[in-house]
């Protein structure tokens, strides 16, 4: 659900170093918000502080959020910690392989371009 950013309450957060908010904001401009933030039913931020900060920096007035039924402050903190601890970045090898595949998709070789043109032609015939 979309929640007005001005209605979100941010209390004391575990994460102090927000990292590169500008890069996240650029990603959000390009692809939108991939993963919603998490709020209590009182609009208190539980998870997604960096996403919220990035949304503010690019002038969004609302943000997609999941409203969670969280029974107490202990559970709120546990969820915040869980979200930040169990995220796994791509390894350097995985990053390199993904970038190589993306480059190939963006810059197809001669035979791939011919194949894509043939496929598009026949797809156009179907409908």
N, C-alpha and C positions, 0 to 999 in steps of 0.2 A: 504494500500500500504506500501511496505517496504521502509524506509527512512534511509540513512546512518546517524548514530548517530553523526558523526563528523560535519554533515551539519546542525544540530539543534541548533538554537539560543535560549539561556536561558537568559531572562531579569529578572529584579527584580520580586521576587515571594512573594506572601502573606504568604505562609507557611514557617516558619523558622525552626521549629522542624520537621525533616524528619522521626523521629521515627526509628523503627528497620528495616533498609534497608537490613540487612543480612537475616532476615526471609523472606522478600519479594523476595530477590534474590534466596533463596533456593526454594521458591514456583515457581518462574519463571523457574528455572532449571528443576523442576519436571513436571510442567504442561504447560509451555510456558506462553506467555502473554495472559491473559484471556480477557482483555479489552484494546484496542489500546489507545495510547496517542492522544491528539488533537493538531494540529499545524495550524497556519495560512498558506496561500498560499506562504508566504515568509519564511516558516520553523521556525517561532517563536513559542516556546512552549506556549500553552494556558492551557492545563490540562494534568497531568500525570508526574509531576516532580519526584515523588518517584519511579515510574516505570522506568523512564529514568535513574535515578541514579542507580537503581538495575541492569538494563541492562548493564550499563557501568561497574559496579563492577564485573560482570561475563564474561566480555569480548565480549559481543555482538557487532557486527559492524553495524548491522541494527536493526530497531525496527518497528513494525507495527504501522501505524499512520493513523488517519483520517485527511484529509486536509479540514478545514472548511472555508467557505467564511464569514469572520468576518469583519464587516464594519469599526470598529474603536477600539481604546484602551479601551474605556468604555465597549464595548461589550466583549472584551477579558477578562477584569477583572471580569465582571459579570459571565461569563462562568466558570472561575477559582473558584470563590466563590461558585457558584451553585454546582459544582462537589464536593466540599469539605463539604458543609453544609448539603446536602440532602442525604448523604450516611448514612445508618443505620446499625450499628453492630448488630450481633445476641445477644439476651439477654442471661444471664447465663443459664436459663432453656433451651433455644433453642440450645445453644452450647452443653449442657449435652445430650440432646435428639439426636442430630446429631452424637455426638461421640459414643453414645450407639448403634445407628443404624449402623454406620460404623464398629464398633467392631463386631457386629453380622454378617455383610456381609463378613468381613475378616476371621471370625472364626465361620463358620456355625456349628450348632450342628449335632449330629449323623443323625437324620432323614432328616435334610436339605441336608446333603451330599449325602444320598441315593437318595433323590428326584432329586438333581442336576445330579447325575450319570444316573438315568433313563431318565431324560429329554435330556441329552447329547446323550445317546444311540439312542433314537428315532429321534433326530435331525440329527444324522449321517446317519440314514437310508433314510432320505428324500433327501439327496443330498450331 
